[in-house]
Amino acid sequence: MGMICSLQAVSDTNIQLILESPPLIWRLIAPDDPEAYLELMNGPERGLFARLFGNRKRVKAKDIPKLKRSKGEDALCDIDKAWHGIHYCLNGDDTGGEPPLDFLMEGGEFAGDVDVGYGPARLFDSATVKELNDIISKITPEKLHENFDPEAMEELEIYPAIWARDGEEAFEYLSTYLTELQSFIAACAKHHLGMAVYLG
């Protein structure tokens, strides 16, 4: 399947709760699947002796906290494998860039060390998302194309290494997902929400 980048809208209140208790990131990105949260909170299944004489109370499914979602907080954006190419075209660099346009690779606060696929999710508050929206909303396909260089992207190993093979078709792939990304970020800014960015 490869590395897929997803972005999830999240309120500043819930960002703070997740930063205080990082396993709660699973309640944001997989609210209908309690197992990942329970496994992190309880650790591996204990043997009989540990269950009988251990002092540690285990979290039960009925006790799992829920994040209270505000309007717009159910918004999700999946940009498939386009994330690295979009980052490169926005920044002209394979890993770095200027905040906040480096958001697909850098920035935000880690949700602890909870691995949600390929490392921890990164959380961006609503003020950062508003600033990002003010800038990214002005990026046109023509502007994005200025840094589109298939040969350089292949040399830098920009994921998913389709650039020289697919050329302008690969750019259309990036441009389509940039439009989805812009719509998602605009919706987050409209509802005064932050976002989580993660690779799965």
C-alpha positions in Angstrom: 0.0 0.0 0.0 2.8 2.4 0.7 2.9 5.6 2.9 -0.4 7.4 2.8 -0.7 10.9 4.4 -3.9 11.7 6.2 -5.0 14.9 8.0 -7.7 15.1 10.6 -9.5 18.2 11.9 -9.1 18.6 15.7 -10.0 21.4 18.2 -7.4 23.1 20.3 -9.1 21.6 23.4 -8.7 18.1 22.0 -5.1 18.8 21.0 -4.3 19.8 24.6 -6.0 16.6 25.9 -3.9 14.5 23.4 -0.7 16.2 24.3 -1.4 15.5 28.0 -2.3 11.8 27.2 -0.9 10.8 23.8 -2.7 7.5 23.5 -5.8 9.6 23.0 -4.6 10.2 19.4 -6.2 6.9 18.6 -9.6 8.2 19.8 -9.2 11.0 17.2 -8.0 9.0 14.2 -9.8 5.7 14.9 -12.7 6.5 17.2 -14.6 3.3 16.4 -11.7 1.1 17.2 -10.9 1.0 20.9 -8.3 -1.8 20.7 -5.3 0.4 19.8 -6.0 2.8 22.8 -6.6 -0.1 25.2 -3.4 -1.9 24.1 -1.3 1.3 24.8 -3.0 2.0 28.1 -2.9 -1.6 29.4 0.2 -3.0 27.8 0.4 -6.7 26.7 -2.1 -9.3 28.0 -0.9 -10.3 31.5 -0.6 -13.8 32.9 -2.8 -15.3 35.6 -0.4 -14.4 38.4 -0.2 -10.8 37.3 -3.9 -10.6 37.0 -4.5 -12.0 40.5 -1.8 -10.1 42.4 -0.9 -7.1 40.3 -1.8 -3.7 41.5 -2.3 -2.0 38.2 -5.9 -1.4 37.2 -6.6 -2.1 33.6 -8.7 0.3 31.5 -11.9 -1.4 30.3 -13.6 -0.7 27.0 -16.5 1.0 28.8 -14.1 3.4 30.5 -12.4 4.6 27.3 -12.6 8.4 27.2 -14.1 10.1 24.2 -13.0 13.3 22.7 -15.9 15.8 22.4 -16.0 16.8 18.8 -17.1 20.3 17.8 -18.6 21.4 14.5 -16.3 20.5 11.6 -14.1 18.2 13.7 -15.1 15.1 11.7 -13.3 16.4 8.6 -10.7 14.1 7.2 -8.4 14.6 4.2 -6.5 11.7 2.6 -3.8 12.9 0.1 -2.7 9.4 -0.8 1.0 9.2 -1.7 1.1 12.8 -3.0 2.4 14.3 0.3 6.1 14.3 -0.5 5.7 15.6 -4.0 3.3 18.4 -2.8 5.9 19.3 0.0 8.7 19.5 -2.6 6.7 21.6 -5.0 5.6 24.0 -2.2 9.0 24.3 -0.7 11.6 23.4 -3.4 13.3 21.1 -0.8 13.0 17.4 -0.1 12.6 17.6 3.7 12.9 21.3 4.8 11.1 24.5 4.0 9.6 27.6 5.5 6.9 27.3 8.1 4.0 26.9 7.8 4.3 25.5 4.2 6.6 22.7 5.5 3.6 21.2 7.4 3.5 17.9 5.5 7.1 17.1 6.7 7.8 19.4 9.6 6.3 21.4 12.4 3.5 20.9 14.9 3.8 19.0 18.2 4.2 15.3 18.3 1.4 13.3 19.9 4.0 11.7 22.2 5.8 8.7 20.8 2.6 6.9 19.8 3.3 5.2 16.5 0.2 5.5 14.3 1.7 3.9 11.2 5.0 5.6 10.3 5.8 7.4 13.5 3.7 9.8 15.7 1.0 12.2 14.5 1.9 15.9 14.5 -0.7 18.4 15.9 -1.1 21.9 14.6 -3.2 24.4 16.6 -6.0 26.5 15.0 -3.8 29.7 14.9 -1.2 27.8 12.8 -3.8 26.4 10.5 -5.3 29.8 10.0 -1.9 31.2 9.1 -1.3 28.2 6.8 -4.7 28.7 5.1 -3.9 32.4 4.4 -0.8 31.2 2.4 -1.8 27.9 0.8 -5.2 29.2 -0.4 -3.2 31.4 -2.8 -1.2 28.6 -4.3 -2.3 28.0 -7.9 -1.5 25.0 -10.0 0.8 27.2 -12.0 2.6 28.3 -8.8 2.9 24.6 -7.7 4.3 23.7 -11.1 7.3 26.2 -10.7 9.2 23.6 -8.5 8.0 20.5 -10.4 11.2 19.0 -11.8 10.8 15.3 -12.4 14.6 14.6 -12.8 15.5 16.5 -9.6 12.6 14.8 -7.8 13.8 11.3 -8.9 17.4 12.2 -7.8 16.2 13.4 -4.4 14.0 10.2 -4.1 10.8 12.2 -3.6 8.2 9.6 -2.7 6.7 7.7 -4.6 9.3 7.9 -7.4 6.9 8.2 -10.3 8.0 11.6 -11.5 10.3 10.8 -14.4 8.1 8.0 -15.6 4.8 9.8 -15.5 5.8 13.5 -16.1 2.9 15.8 -16.4 0.5 13.1 -15.4 2.3 12.9 -12.1 1.9 16.7 -11.7 -1.8 16.4 -12.3 -1.9 13.8 -9.5 -0.2 16.4 -7.2 -2.4 19.3 -8.3 -5.6 17.3 -7.7 -4.6 16.4 -4.1 -3.4 20.0 -3.5 -6.9 21.2 -4.3 -8.3 18.6 -1.8 -5.8 19.8 0.8 -6.7 23.4 0.3 -10.4 22.7 0.8 -9.7 20.7 3.9 -7.4 23.4 5.4 -10.0 26.2 4.5 -12.7 24.2 6.3 -10.5 23.8 9.4 -9.8 27.5 9.4 -13.5 28.4 8.9 -14.4 26.4 12.0 -11.3 27.6 14.1 -9.9 24.1 14.2 -6.4 22.7 14.2 -5.3 19.5 12.5 -3.4 16.3 13.0 -1.0 15.1 10.2 0.1 11.5 10.1 1.4 8.8 7.8 -0.2 5.4 7.8 
